[in-house]
Amino acid sequence: MTFPALSRSRSRLLTAAASLSLLFAGSPVLAQKTVEGRVDKLEKEMQAVQRKVFPGGAGQIVSPDMTPPPPPAQQTGAPASTPLADLTARVSAIESQLARLTGQVEESGFRLRQVEEANTRLAGQVQALQAQATAAAAPPIEVPAFTTPTPSRPAAATPRTPAAIARPSAVSAGRTDAVAAIERPSTGNAALDGYTYGFRLWTAKFYPEAQAQLEDTLAKYGNDPTASRTGNLLGRAYLDDGKPTQAAKVLFENYRARPKGDRASESLAWVGEALIQLKRPKDACLAYDELRDGFGTALPANVKDMVAKGRVAAKCGA
């Protein structure tokens, strides 16, 4: 005796059970695929980081610091670990190693930047020390290049009145009386009188007083026809006073500012003499070459004689 209604219910029950079995059977497969995707992605990321740290390639790939723990000993009859558990262990190990490697890369980059900054500072300090050493070994002397000058208004010097004339620190009454005994000319030509008084002081070897007098005259009458003689004598007063650097500057400025003056060629010849005293023979030769090119055979006899002797002293050659 059969019960149709019961048979139909049983059939529906069996069908539902089969569907549930398939659903639960598919879940581990889906989970496994998801974990494998994560593993592949992490492995690629770690390989990219390793290539950045070790661009040399083979033989330098870092092996993971952490590996999946060995499976616990299984008792007889116990089920083996599932693939999902193994993949989970791999993911954990790779994630840990990737985090550690990323931290090492960041730390190495930070240290490299510190080293580069330190090298930059050190290079700057070395350059500064070299510049100081060069300056201490050979202090520069500002003597312009010897090119054909163009007339220009001479720079005004600071006037110095007779009351401000420099004298030695221990001035004797005899020197004061000797300077006072030198006659001041009074012809009505102030520029010429100032030059003549400076010339008399220079002739008496009162070089500081002569310098002060000639500087004052040059500042007041720099455009007067006597200015070329005044500037030339001022340079010679410095040279005779043992100051070749100041002499070279004053003499060259006199030549540059008054290239048509009656002492232009002589001033340039004395520039060569000052440079020889400063142990700059090559520059002295340039001054003599400028005289040859600028004046040719028009040089006065005394200047020609100075140039001939100067070229020999400076070893200028032909």
Backbone as CSV, one residue per row, in Angstrom:
resi,resn,N_x,N_y,N_z,CA_x,CA_y,CA_z,C_x,C_y,C_z
1,MET,0.849,-1.190,0.000,0.000,0.000,0.000,0.891,1.249,0.000
2,THR,0.704,2.069,-0.961,1.573,3.266,-1.109,0.834,4.515,-0.712
3,PHE,1.687,5.554,-0.368,1.123,6.869,0.023,1.725,7.919,-0.912
4,PRO,1.028,8.266,-1.957,1.578,9.217,-2.956,2.014,10.521,-2.334
5,ALA,1.226,11.038,-1.445,1.617,12.341,-0.865,2.939,12.253,-0.151
6,LEU,3.168,11.172,0.576,4.425,10.993,1.319,5.585,10.852,0.356
7,SER,5.401,10.163,-0.741,6.481,9.983,-1.721,6.902,11.328,-2.311
8,ARG,5.917,12.157,-2.585,6.274,13.468,-3.148,7.054,14.320,-2.132
9,SER,6.676,14.263,-0.905,7.411,15.055,0.135,8.827,14.565,0.281
10,ARG,8.972,13.251,0.254,10.325,12.688,0.400,11.207,13.118,-0.773
11,SER,10.593,13.111,-1.965,11.370,13.494,-3.143,11.858,14.947,-3.032
12,ARG,10.950,15.843,-2.559,11.376,17.240,-2.411,12.486,17.363,-1.365
13,LEU,12.402,16.616,-0.316,13.414,16.670,0.743,14.770,16.243,0.235
14,LEU,14.793,15.170,-0.545,16.062,14.683,-1.085,16.686,15.723,-2.041
15,THR,15.807,16.345,-2.832,16.327,17.364,-3.775,16.958,18.541,-3.025
16,ALA,16.322,19.024,-1.977,16.881,20.134,-1.170,18.183,19.754,-0.526
17,ALA,18.233,18.516,-0.025,19.474,18.055,0.619,20.616,18.027,-0.374
18,ALA,20.330,17.588,-1.603,21.387,17.557,-2.626,21.881,18.955,-2.950
19,SER,20.956,19.911,-3.052,21.363,21.294,-3.345,22.234,21.864,-2.249
20,LEU,21.870,21.616,-1.008,22.680,22.098,0.111,24.046,21.459,0.115
21,SER,24.106,20.169,-0.231,25.405,19.491,-0.281,26.316,20.142,-1.303
22,LEU,25.760,20.454,-2.477,26.573,21.119,-3.502,27.025,22.504,-3.050
23,LEU,26.131,23.251,-2.371,26.484,24.601,-1.893,27.629,24.569,-0.909
24,PHE,27.509,23.651,0.084,28.576,23.574,1.092,29.847,23.008,0.512
25,ALA,29.710,22.131,-0.493,30.914,21.559,-1.109,31.655,22.617,-1.920
26,GLY,30.958,23.600,-2.481,31.613,24.629,-3.305,32.266,25.736,-2.519
27,SER,31.877,25.949,-1.268,32.442,27.065,-0.479,33.932,26.973,-0.294
28,PRO,34.542,25.814,0.094,36.002,25.743,0.243,36.726,26.050,-1.053
29,VAL,36.151,25.614,-2.185,36.803,25.878,-3.466,36.857,27.378,-3.732
30,LEU,35.735,28.054,-3.486,35.689,29.507,-3.687,36.648,30.232,-2.751
31,ALA,36.668,29.827,-1.508,37.593,30.445,-0.532,39.030,30.213,-0.926
32,GLN,39.304,28.971,-1.436,40.675,28.649,-1.829,41.137,29.540,-2.984
33,LYS,40.242,29.731,-3.962,40.619,30.586,-5.090,40.888,32.025,-4.633
34,THR,40.078,32.506,-3.708,40.276,33.880,-3.213,41.623,34.043,-2.530
35,VAL,41.999,33.082,-1.701,43.286,33.139,-0.989,44.439,33.029,-1.966
36,GLU,44.314,32.168,-2.974,45.380,32.041,-3.961,45.602,33.361,-4.711
37,GLY,44.511,34.054,-4.992,44.659,35.365,-5.628,45.422,36.339,-4.748
38,ARG,45.136,36.319,-3.474,45.867,37.189,-2.543,47.339,36.827,-2.509
39,VAL,47.613,35.516,-2.522,49.009,35.056,-2.467,49.770,35.535,-3.700
40,ASP,49.170,35.356,-4.879,49.846,35.778,-6.109,50.133,37.282,-6.089
41,LYS,49.160,38.074,-5.639,49.337,39.522,-5.595,50.456,39.922,-4.637
42,LEU,50.479,39.297,-3.436,51.515,39.621,-2.453,52.893,39.216,-2.946
43,GLU,52.990,38.027,-3.605,54.275,37.577,-4.110,54.804,38.543,-5.171
44,LYS,53.936,39.057,-6.043,54.358,40.011,-7.066,54.822,41.317,-6.431
45,GLU,54.097,41.769,-5.410,54.500,43.019,-4.746,55.843,42.874,-4.068
46,MET,56.067,41.715,-3.410,57.337,41.520,-2.720,58.489,41.420,-3.728
47,GLN,58.267,40.767,-4.870,59.304,40.679,-5.884,59.647,42.071,-6.433
48,ALA,58.633,42.939,-6.571,58.889,44.309,-7.041,59.747,45.074,-6.046
49,VAL,59.451,44.908,-4.752,60.254,45.574,-3.727,61.681,45.037,-3.729
50,GLN,61.825,43.706,-3.887,63.157,43.116,-3.904,63.971,43.604,-5.109
51,ARG,63.318,43.748,-6.246,64.050,44.254,-7.409,64.535,45.689,-7.193
52,LYS,63.764,46.486,-6.440,64.174,47.857,-6.131,65.359,47.886,-5.184
53,VAL,65.362,46.997,-4.208,66.443,46.956,-3.218,67.689,46.306,-3.804
54,PHE,67.509,45.224,-4.580,68.635,44.494,-5.154,68.493,44.506,-6.665
55,PRO,68.904,45.576,-7.333,68.769,45.620,-8.789,69.676,44.639,-9.495
56,GLY,70.593,43.966,-8.770,71.501,43.010,-9.399,70.820,41.766,-9.901
57,GLY,69.681,41.449,-9.402,68.955,40.291,-9.927,69.231,39.028,-9.160
58,ALA,69.561,37.966,-9.878,69.665,36.623,-9.305,70.698,36.578,-8.206
59,GLY,70.392,35.758,-7.224,71.326,35.561,-6.122,71.175,36.555,-5.021
60,GLN,70.302,37.545,-5.171,70.169,38.579,-4.149,68.738,38.712,-3.661
61,ILE,67.874,37.784,-3.992,66.485,37.831,-3.545,66.412,37.357,-2.103
62,VAL,65.764,38.134,-1.299,65.651,37.816,0.121,64.605,36.746,0.322
63,SER,65.022,35.721,1.030,64.059,34.672,1.343,63.250,35.098,2.554
64,PRO,62.031,34.640,2.658,61.178,35.080,3.780,61.795,34.752,5.126
65,ASP,61.672,35.732,6.051,62.126,35.471,7.414,61.175,34.532,8.141
66,MET,59.957,34.477,7.709,58.953,33.644,8.373,58.401,32.652,7.363
67,THR,58.299,31.460,7.759,57.737,30.399,6.912,56.564,29.794,7.658
68,PRO,55.687,29.181,6.916,54.544,28.575,7.604,55.001,27.565,8.659
69,PRO,54.397,27.594,9.809,54.791,26.635,10.863,54.508,25.213,10.413
70,PRO,55.379,24.281,10.831,55.165,22.875,10.434,53.839,22.383,11.021
71,PRO,53.181,21.591,10.230,51.897,21.073,10.720,52.096,20.197,11.960
72,PRO,51.220,20.328,12.899,51.342,19.497,14.113,51.213,18.007,13.774
73,ALA,51.914,17.265,14.589,51.872,15.806,14.379,50.435,15.300,14.507
74,GLN,50.076,14.567,13.497,48.712,14.052,13.458,48.656,12.661,14.078
75,GLN,47.694,12.510,14.851,47.476,11.176,15.421,46.864,10.278,14.358
76,THR,47.124,9.067,14.513,46.595,8.097,13.560,45.085,8.218,13.505
77,GLY,44.650,8.388,12.256,43.203,8.480,12.089,42.702,9.912,12.066
78,ALA,43.644,10.947,12.415,43.203,12.344,12.416,43.187,12.867,10.988
79,PRO,42.322,13.733,10.572,42.262,14.230,9.196,43.448,15.155,8.894
80,ALA,44.024,15.133,7.672,45.131,16.009,7.255,44.646,17.454,7.170
81,SER,45.665,18.437,7.235,45.285,19.858,7.152,44.701,20.145,5.780
82,THR,43.812,21.073,5.766,43.132,21.389,4.518,43.983,22.344,3.683
83,PRO,43.820,22.371,2.343,44.544,23.355,1.507,44.290,24.798,1.934
84,LEU,43.104,25.095,2.414,42.790,26.446,2.852,43.661,26.873,4.027
85,ALA,43.925,25.950,4.955,44.789,26.272,6.099,46.209,26.530,5.650
86,ASP,46.716,25.721,4.679,48.068,25.928,4.170,48.200,27.290,3.482
87,LEU,47.215,27.642,2.671,47.264,28.931,1.976,47.203,30.096,2.957
88,THR,46.421,29.942,3.989,46.340,31.008,4.996,47.683,31.230,5.672
89,ALA,48.402,30.143,5.953,49.731,30.252,6.561,50.705,30.949,5.613
90,ARG,50.619,30.606,4.315,51.489,31.249,3.332,51.213,32.751,3.259
91,VAL,49.945,33.105,3.246,49.579,34.522,3.191,50.137,35.276,4.395
92,SER,50.015,34.720,5.567,50.507,35.380,6.782,52.010,35.591,6.712
93,ALA,52.750,34.554,6.245,54.207,34.653,6.161,54.620,35.720,5.145
94,ILE,53.961,35.727,3.986,54.317,36.691,2.943,53.995,38.117,3.389
95,GLU,52.840,38.323,4.011,52.482,39.649,4.491,53.485,40.163,5.506
96,SER,53.927,39.292,6.396,54.912,39.687,7.405,56.238,40.054,6.760
97,GLN,56.690,39.219,5.789,57.953,39.496,5.114,57.877,40.777,4.283
98,LEU,56.772,41.030,3.614,56.610,42.230,2.815,56.641,43.485,3.687
99,ALA,55.988,43.429,4.832,56.008,44.569,5.750,57.421,44.847,6.250
100,ARG,58.169,43.777,6.563,59.536,43.936,7.064,60.436,44.521,5.956
101,LEU,60.299,44.007,4.735,61.124,44.472,3.636,60.811,45.924,3.275
102,THR,59.547,46.284,3.298,59.169,47.673,3.023,59.779,48.625,4.053
103,GLY,59.775,48.231,5.313,60.393,49.053,6.352,61.888,49.213,6.131
104,GLN,62.571,48.131,5.683,64.009,48.214,5.420,64.300,49.166,4.269
105,VAL,63.462,49.127,3.222,63.655,50.030,2.093,63.513,51.487,2.535
106,GLU,62.507,51.796,3.316,62.308,53.165,3.779,63.461,53.629,4.655
107,GLU,63.948,52.753,5.519,65.063,53.121,6.391,66.334,53.355,5.580
108,SER,66.582,52.493,4.569,67.760,52.664,3.731,67.692,53.976,2.956
109,GLY,66.506,54.320,2.444,66.358,55.586,1.737,66.629,56.781,2.630
110,PHE,66.162,56.709,3.871,66.386,57.808,4.817,67.881,57.975,5.105
111,ARG,68.577,56.846,5.311,70.010,56.921,5.600,70.778,57.445,4.386
112,LEU,70.372,57.047,3.175,71.042,57.522,1.982,70.898,59.034,1.841
113,ARG,69.725,59.553,2.129,69.542,61.005,2.064,70.430,61.726,3.070
114,GLN,70.566,61.136,4.270,71.435,61.751,5.278,72.886,61.796,4.805
115,VAL,73.342,60.700,4.172,74.718,60.647,3.679,74.939,61.687,2.588
116,GLU,73.974,61.814,1.667,74.101,62.796,0.592,74.144,64.220,1.148
117,GLU,73.305,64.520,2.136,73.317,65.858,2.738,74.651,66.137,3.433
118,ALA,75.185,65.113,4.118,76.481,65.283,4.785,77.594,65.524,3.770
119,ASN,77.562,64.804,2.629,78.566,65.001,1.594,78.487,66.405,1.009
120,THR,77.268,66.909,0.812,77.098,68.251,0.277,77.681,69.295,1.230
121,ARG,77.387,69.141,2.533,77.941,70.093,3.511,79.463,70.031,3.533
122,LEU,80.023,68.809,3.471,81.468,68.646,3.514,82.125,69.287,2.291
123,ALA,81.510,69.104,1.114,82.070,69.703,-0.099,82.085,71.232,0.011
124,GLY,81.016,71.813,0.564,80.981,73.256,0.746,82.064,73.746,1.697
125,GLN,82.279,73.006,2.780,83.317,73.396,3.733,84.701,73.311,3.111
126,VAL,84.945,72.258,2.294,86.251,72.107,1.645,86.504,73.264,0.685
127,GLN,85.494,73.635,-0.101,85.649,74.756,-1.027,85.936,76.053,-0.285
128,ALA,85.256,76.260,0.833,85.488,77.479,1.608,86.917,77.517,2.157
129,LEU,87.399,76.370,2.648,88.762,76.307,3.178,89.785,76.536,2.073
130,GLN,89.528,75.956,0.878,90.447,76.162,-0.235,90.502,77.635,-0.633
131,ALA,89.334,78.279,-0.649,89.306,79.700,-1.000,90.074,80.536,0.022
132,GLN,89.898,80.199,1.309,90.623,80.934,2.352,92.126,80.722,2.232
133,ALA,92.516,79.457,1.932,93.942,79.163,1.807,94.546,79.903,0.619
134,THR,93.812,79.953,-0.492,94.307,80.664,-1.675,94.444,82.157,-1.394
135,ALA,93.423,82.708,-0.721,93.477,84.139,-0.401,94.628,84.462,0.541
136,ALA,94.874,83.570,1.515,95.959,83.809,2.463,97.322,83.670,1.796
137,ALA,97.427,82.736,0.830,98.717,82.496,0.185,99.070,83.599,-0.801
138,ALA,98.085,84.094,-1.534,98.352,85.109,-2.540,97.224,86.134,-2.567
139,PRO,97.245,87.109,-1.694,96.174,88.118,-1.676,96.100,88.848,-3.008
140,PRO,94.894,88.986,-3.548,94.750,89.627,-4.858,95.103,91.099,-4.830
141,ILE,95.698,91.531,-5.910,96.045,92.937,-6.070,95.253,93.445,-7.252
142,GLU,94.458,94.432,-7.068,93.559,94.910,-8.114,94.312,95.852,-9.043
143,VAL,94.867,95.268,-10.098,95.482,96.064,-11.156,94.734,95.728,-12.423
144,PRO,93.983,96.648,-13.032,93.155,96.330,-14.193,93.974,95.829,-15.364
145,ALA,93.295,95.134,-16.297,93.951,94.639,-17.503,94.440,95.824,-18.328
146,PHE,95.556,95.610,-19.017,96.159,96.690,-19.776,95.545,96.741,-21.170
147,THR,94.520,97.558,-21.313,93.886,97.800,-22.600,93.944,99.290,-22.892
148,THR,93.745,99.617,-24.133,93.819,101.033,-24.510,92.795,101.836,-23.733
149,PRO,93.197,102.775,-22.944,92.259,103.493,-22.068,91.451,104.525,-22.832
150,THR,90.353,104.897,-22.245,89.531,105.985,-22.757,89.473,107.063,-21.696
151,PRO,89.493,108.303,-22.090,89.483,109.382,-21.091,88.234,109.326,-20.232
152,SER,88.385,109.562,-18.984,87.250,109.604,-18.069,87.560,110.560,-16.943
153,ARG,86.514,111.023,-16.298,86.687,111.946,-15.183,87.289,111.203,-14.007
154,PRO,88.422,111.628,-13.481,89.056,110.914,-12.367,88.177,110.917,-11.138
155,ALA,88.261,109.813,-10.422,87.490,109.700,-9.186,88.024,110.685,-8.156
156,ALA,87.110,111.336,-7.487,87.507,112.344,-6.502,88.065,111.684,-5.266
157,ALA,89.243,112.082,-4.866,89.843,111.563,-3.641,89.423,112.430,-2.473
158,THR,89.586,111.887,-1.305,89.213,112.630,-0.099,90.235,113.729,0.158
159,PRO,89.829,114.971,0.161,90.791,116.065,0.372,91.456,115.942,1.736
160,ARG,92.720,116.293,1.751,93.469,116.268,3.018,94.195,117.606,3.144
161,THR,93.819,118.332,4.144,94.416,119.656,4.367,95.785,119.491,4.997
162,PRO,96.603,120.517,4.910,97.934,120.431,5.532,97.864,120.045,6.996
163,ALA,96.779,120.438,7.698,96.689,120.089,9.119,96.511,118.606,9.322
164,ALA,96.012,117.940,8.268,95.762,116.503,8.395,96.864,115.680,7.771
165,ILE,97.983,116.290,7.400,99.072,115.555,6.768,99.591,114.490,7.716
166,ALA,99.773,113.251,7.149,100.231,112.136,7.980,101.695,112.328,8.326
167,ARG,101.996,112.029,9.541,103.372,112.092,10.006,103.670,110.852,10.829
168,PRO,104.960,110.500,10.970,105.310,109.350,11.802,104.774,109.526,13.213
169,SER,104.526,108.386,13.869,103.933,108.416,15.205,104.814,109.162,16.197
170,ALA,106.101,109.037,16.030,107.016,109.744,16.942,107.664,110.876,16.147
171,VAL,106.935,111.967,16.027,107.413,113.095,15.230,108.378,113.921,16.071
172,SER,109.512,114.106,15.522,110.504,114.909,16.258,110.331,116.386,15.913
173,ALA,110.786,117.198,16.811,110.703,118.646,16.560,111.526,119.018,15.343
174,GLY,112.612,118.273,15.118,113.470,118.559,13.969,112.745,118.311,12.658
175,ARG,111.953,117.223,12.593,111.211,116.945,11.350,110.145,118.014,11.119
176,THR,109.439,118.374,12.186,108.401,119.393,12.051,108.990,120.701,11.534
177,ASP,110.121,121.062,12.087,110.768,122.298,11.643,111.241,122.169,10.197
178,ALA,111.709,120.957,9.816,112.212,120.770,8.452,111.079,120.866,7.441
179,VAL,109.937,120.281,7.781,108.782,120.366,6.872,108.303,121.804,6.770
180,ALA,108.267,122.484,7.900,107.801,123.871,7.905,108.742,124.782,7.139
181,ALA,110.002,124.369,7.037,110.987,125.214,6.356,110.864,125.154,4.842
182,ILE,110.136,124.142,4.339,109.986,124.030,2.886,109.023,125.112,2.405
183,GLU,109.479,125.875,1.445,108.705,127.027,0.993,107.489,126.598,0.181
184,ARG,106.379,127.227,0.463,105.161,127.011,-0.303,105.124,128.027,-1.443
185,PRO,105.010,127.582,-2.665,104.960,128.553,-3.767,103.621,129.276,-3.790
186,SER,103.636,130.452,-4.346,102.412,131.253,-4.448,102.470,132.070,-5.726
187,THR,102.113,131.387,-6.826,102.181,132.030,-8.140,100.815,132.491,-8.610
188,GLY,99.757,132.140,-7.874,98.414,132.451,-8.314,97.756,131.303,-9.055
189,ASN,98.559,130.296,-9.443,98.021,129.090,-10.078,97.956,128.008,-9.005
190,ALA,96.776,127.816,-8.418,96.665,126.907,-7.271,97.039,125.476,-7.621
191,ALA,96.655,124.991,-8.810,96.972,123.606,-9.195,98.471,123.423,-9.335
192,LEU,99.118,124.359,-9.981,100.564,124.265,-10.162,101.297,124.442,-8.836
193,ASP,100.806,125.348,-8.005,101.444,125.553,-6.701,101.332,124.297,-5.834
194,GLY,100.184,123.647,-5.866,100.027,122.428,-5.084,100.962,121.327,-5.551
195,TYR,101.116,121.189,-6.873,102.046,120.182,-7.403,103.480,120.518,-7.016
196,THR,103.852,121.789,-7.143,105.228,122.197,-6.851,105.565,121.968,-5.379
197,TYR,104.621,122.274,-4.488,104.884,122.043,-3.059,105.017,120.537,-2.774
198,GLY,104.167,119.736,-3.397,104.304,118.296,-3.232,105.634,117.788,-3.762
199,PHE,106.076,118.351,-4.889,107.368,117.967,-5.461,108.511,118.299,-4.505
200,ARG,108.442,119.445,-3.865,109.496,119.833,-2.923,109.507,118.907,-1.705
201,LEU,108.313,118.517,-1.221,108.269,117.573,-0.093,108.835,116.216,-0.501
202,TRP,108.499,115.787,-1.719,109.011,114.490,-2.204,110.528,114.528,-2.368
203,THR,111.031,115.623,-2.912,112.481,115.758,-3.102,113.207,115.699,-1.760
204,ALA,112.580,116.257,-0.703,113.178,116.227,0.635,112.932,114.889,1.334
205,LYS,112.280,113.954,0.645,111.993,112.604,1.163,111.009,112.605,2.327
206,PHE,110.179,113.608,2.365,109.064,113.597,3.312,107.860,112.956,2.586
207,TYR,107.932,111.632,2.433,106.974,110.934,1.568,105.540,110.985,2.084
208,PRO,105.285,110.746,3.372,103.879,110.839,3.818,103.294,112.222,3.615
209,GLU,104.084,113.264,3.900,103.599,114.628,3.714,103.385,114.927,2.227
210,ALA,104.276,114.421,1.390,104.128,114.631,-0.051,102.868,113.932,-0.574
211,GLN,102.613,112.728,-0.091,101.413,111.999,-0.520,100.150,112.782,-0.167
212,ALA,100.094,113.279,1.055,98.918,114.021,1.490,98.722,115.280,0.649
213,GLN,99.810,115.994,0.386,99.723,117.230,-0.399,99.269,116.941,-1.830
214,LEU,99.839,115.905,-2.451,99.515,115.594,-3.848,98.092,115.033,-3.977
215,GLU,97.658,114.256,-3.007,96.284,113.754,-3.027,95.291,114.912,-2.939
216,ASP,95.571,115.850,-2.082,94.686,117.007,-1.924,94.632,117.830,-3.211
217,THR,95.780,118.028,-3.836,95.829,118.798,-5.083,95.100,118.072,-6.205
218,LEU,95.268,116.747,-6.289,94.629,115.964,-7.350,93.113,115.942,-7.172
219,ALA,92.655,115.909,-5.923,91.215,115.905,-5.672,90.573,117.224,-6.081
220,LYS,91.287,118.307,-5.883,90.733,119.629,-6.201,90.876,119.992,-7.675
221,TYR,91.980,119.554,-8.295,92.284,120.020,-9.650,92.563,118.838,-10.576
222,GLY,91.675,117.822,-10.518,91.882,116.619,-11.320,91.768,116.825,-12.812
223,ASN,91.155,117.914,-13.246,91.009,118.179,-14.677,91.979,119.243,-15.183
224,ASP,92.851,119.691,-14.334,93.829,120.701,-14.738,94.937,120.046,-15.567
225,PRO,95.570,120.778,-16.486,96.668,120.205,-17.278,97.814,119.662,-16.438
226,THR,97.964,120.167,-15.215,99.040,119.661,-14.350,98.665,118.362,-13.644
227,ALA,97.417,117.888,-13.804,96.962,116.711,-13.072,97.756,115.459,-13.441
228,SER,98.182,115.344,-14.694,98.957,114.170,-15.099,100.274,114.102,-14.338
229,ARG,100.931,115.239,-14.198,102.182,115.266,-13.425,101.916,115.000,-11.937
230,THR,100.819,115.549,-11.431,100.495,115.351,-10.013,100.239,113.881,-9.715
231,GLY,99.428,113.204,-10.549,99.141,111.792,-10.321,100.372,110.924,-10.465
232,ASN,101.240,111.239,-11.423,102.467,110.469,-11.607,103.385,110.599,-10.392
233,LEU,103.520,111.835,-9.887,104.388,112.047,-8.724,103.800,111.396,-7.472
234,LEU,102.473,111.378,-7.359,101.855,110.713,-6.211,102.182,109.221,-6.215
235,GLY,102.117,108.589,-7.387,102.472,107.169,-7.474,103.922,106.927,-7.117
236,ARG,104.807,107.794,-7.558,106.224,107.639,-7.239,106.475,107.856,-5.739
237,ALA,105.697,108.755,-5.126,105.855,108.973,-3.685,105.478,107.703,-2.910
238,TYR,104.430,106.996,-3.352,104.074,105.722,-2.721,105.154,104.673,-2.969
239,LEU,105.670,104.624,-4.188,106.687,103.620,-4.521,107.957,103.846,-3.713
240,ASP,108.382,105.105,-3.596,109.586,105.410,-2.814,109.354,105.195,-1.330
241,ASP,108.094,105.200,-0.900,107.762,104.970,0.516,107.603,103.479,0.824
242,GLY,107.932,102.614,-0.142,107.838,101.168,0.076,106.422,100.631,0.014
243,LYS,105.554,101.261,-0.801,104.159,100.834,-0.941,103.839,100.585,-2.419
244,PRO,104.390,99.492,-2.992,104.211,99.267,-4.434,102.773,98.958,-4.840
245,THR,101.974,98.384,-3.942,100.584,98.088,-4.306,99.809,99.374,-4.550
246,GLN,99.886,100.326,-3.598,99.210,101.601,-3.779,99.785,102.352,-4.983
247,ALA,101.089,102.231,-5.167,101.723,102.931,-6.284,101.179,102.422,-7.620
248,ALA,101.067,101.095,-7.766,100.572,100.527,-9.022,99.154,101.000,-9.312
249,LYS,98.316,101.043,-8.289,96.932,101.483,-8.489,96.874,102.945,-8.913
250,VAL,97.605,103.815,-8.198,97.565,105.254,-8.483,98.137,105.541,-9.871
251,LEU,99.259,104.903,-10.202,99.904,105.162,-11.486,99.051,104.687,-12.658
252,PHE,98.455,103.505,-12.518,97.618,103.016,-13.607,96.370,103.876,-13.765
253,GLU,95.790,104.310,-12.656,94.617,105.179,-12.736,94.980,106.504,-13.414
254,ASN,96.177,106.998,-13.147,96.609,108.239,-13.796,96.740,108.041,-15.307
255,TYR,97.280,106.898,-15.711,97.402,106.587,-17.135,96.027,106.380,-17.771
256,ARG,95.149,105.671,-17.078,93.828,105.360,-17.632,92.966,106.616,-17.771
257,ALA,93.007,107.477,-16.730,92.142,108.653,-16.730,92.680,109.770,-17.616
258,ARG,94.017,109.784,-17.863,94.613,110.876,-18.638,95.586,110.313,-19.674
259,PRO,95.063,109.534,-20.640,95.952,108.863,-21.597,96.715,109.845,-22.497
260,LYS,96.263,111.084,-22.586,96.959,112.090,-23.399,97.785,113.047,-22.544
261,GLY,97.863,112.767,-21.237,98.625,113.650,-20.353,100.111,113.547,-20.597
262,ASP,100.843,114.569,-20.139,102.276,114.606,-20.418,103.078,113.594,-19.604
263,ARG,102.417,112.930,-18.629,103.112,111.886,-17.871,102.422,110.518,-18.026
264,ALA,101.588,110.341,-19.037,100.855,109.088,-19.206,101.796,107.908,-19.431
265,SER,102.718,108.061,-20.393,103.636,106.949,-20.690,104.568,106.670,-19.515
266,GLU,105.021,107.716,-18.858,105.911,107.517,-17.706,105.184,106.804,-16.565
267,SER,103.910,107.160,-16.351,103.136,106.485,-15.297,103.029,104.990,-15.582
268,LEU,102.783,104.629,-16.843,102.668,103.211,-17.175,104.003,102.490,-17.019
269,ALA,105.084,103.163,-17.323,106.400,102.557,-17.103,106.647,102.305,-15.618
270,TRP,106.226,103.245,-14.779,106.376,103.041,-13.334,105.425,101.949,-12.824
271,VAL,104.289,101.748,-13.491,103.424,100.604,-13.148,104.209,99.307,-13.316
272,GLY,104.944,99.184,-14.432,105.768,97.995,-14.635,106.792,97.816,-13.522
273,GLU,107.418,98.893,-13.090,108.399,98.816,-12.005,107.735,98.348,-10.705
274,ALA,106.544,98.897,-10.397,105.842,98.486,-9.176,105.473,97.010,-9.231
275,LEU,105.053,96.526,-10.390,104.682,95.111,-10.519,105.892,94.204,-10.373
276,ILE,107.034,94.631,-10.839,108.258,93.850,-10.640,108.562,93.733,-9.147
277,GLN,108.397,94.841,-8.418,108.628,94.788,-6.966,107.611,93.867,-6.272
278,LEU,106.419,93.770,-6.837,105.390,92.889,-6.278,105.553,91.437,-6.735
279,LYS,106.642,91.165,-7.477,106.938,89.807,-7.982,105.829,89.319,-8.925
280,ARG,105.428,90.215,-9.803,104.445,89.872,-10.837,105.024,90.242,-12.199
281,PRO,106.076,89.543,-12.608,106.771,89.919,-13.849,105.898,89.789,-15.097
282,LYS,104.990,88.815,-15.138,104.140,88.664,-16.328,103.248,89.890,-16.516
283,ASP,102.700,90.398,-15.424,101.886,91.607,-15.516,102.732,92.813,-15.892
284,ALA,103.971,92.852,-15.404,104.860,93.946,-15.776,105.116,93.929,-17.281
285,CYS,105.287,92.734,-17.848,105.500,92.619,-19.297,104.286,93.121,-20.068
286,LEU,103.088,92.890,-19.524,101.884,93.402,-20.171,101.886,94.932,-20.200
287,ALA,102.352,95.541,-19.119,102.434,97.001,-19.078,103.418,97.514,-20.125
288,TYR,104.564,96.845,-20.257,105.555,97.270,-21.245,105.031,97.045,-22.661
289,ASP,104.294,95.958,-22.869,103.694,95.713,-24.191,102.680,96.795,-24.532
290,GLU,101.915,97.230,-23.526,100.943,98.295,-23.750,101.651,99.599,-24.136
291,LEU,102.784,99.858,-23.521,103.547,101.045,-23.886,104.024,100.962,-25.334
292,ARG,104.516,99.791,-25.721,105.004,99.611,-27.094,103.867,99.767,-28.110
293,ASP,102.717,99.149,-27.800,101.603,99.194,-28.749,100.925,100.557,-28.782
294,GLY,100.876,101.234,-27.640,100.152,102.499,-27.579,100.962,103.712,-27.985
295,PHE,102.290,103.652,-27.779,103.099,104.843,-28.030,104.151,104.636,-29.119
296,GLY,104.542,103.401,-29.353,105.522,103.126,-30.403,106.835,103.840,-30.167
297,THR,107.263,104.561,-31.181,108.546,105.280,-31.102,108.406,106.666,-30.489
298,ALA,107.199,107.017,-30.074,106.971,108.354,-29.521,107.312,108.442,-28.039
299,LEU,107.869,107.392,-27.478,108.200,107.403,-26.052,109.365,108.355,-25.788
300,PRO,109.298,109.107,-24.685,110.450,109.938,-24.306,111.668,109.060,-24.020
301,ALA,112.842,109.651,-24.074,114.077,108.884,-23.907,114.153,108.224,-22.538
302,ASN,113.743,108.951,-21.496,113.826,108.365,-20.156,112.879,107.175,-20.013
303,VAL,111.717,107.232,-20.673,110.770,106.120,-20.605,111.299,104.922,-21.391
304,LYS,111.892,105.159,-22.542,112.476,104.063,-23.315,113.531,103.333,-22.498
305,ASP,114.340,104.102,-21.779,115.383,103.487,-20.960,114.761,102.652,-19.838
306,MET,113.688,103.168,-19.206,113.006,102.412,-18.148,112.427,101.104,-18.694
307,VAL,111.802,101.172,-19.868,111.177,99.983,-20.453,112.242,98.930,-20.782
308,ALA,113.354,99.373,-21.359,114.408,98.424,-21.720,114.924,97.694,-20.481
309,LYS,115.201,98.434,-19.430,115.694,97.803,-18.203,114.606,96.936,-17.556
310,GLY,113.364,97.414,-17.584,112.283,96.654,-16.978,112.018,95.333,-17.679
311,ARG,112.088,95.314,-19.012,111.865,94.068,-19.744,112.943,93.052,-19.424
312,VAL,114.158,93.516,-19.241,115.232,92.591,-18.845,114.978,92.038,-17.451
313,ALA,114.602,92.925,-16.501,114.344,92.473,-15.130,113.172,91.507,-15.053
314,ALA,112.146,91.752,-15.867,110.951,90.883,-15.826,111.088,89.678,-16.747
315,LYS,112.193,89.610,-17.527,112.441,88.503,-18.465,111.299,88.393,-19.461
316,CYS,110.989,89.544,-20.065,109.867,89.577,-21.013,110.237,88.995,-22.373
317,GLY,111.508,88.922,-22.702,111.889,88.443,-24.014,111.789,89.567,-25.030
318,ALA,111.801,89.157,-26.304,111.797,90.152,-27.361,110.443,90.840,-27.455
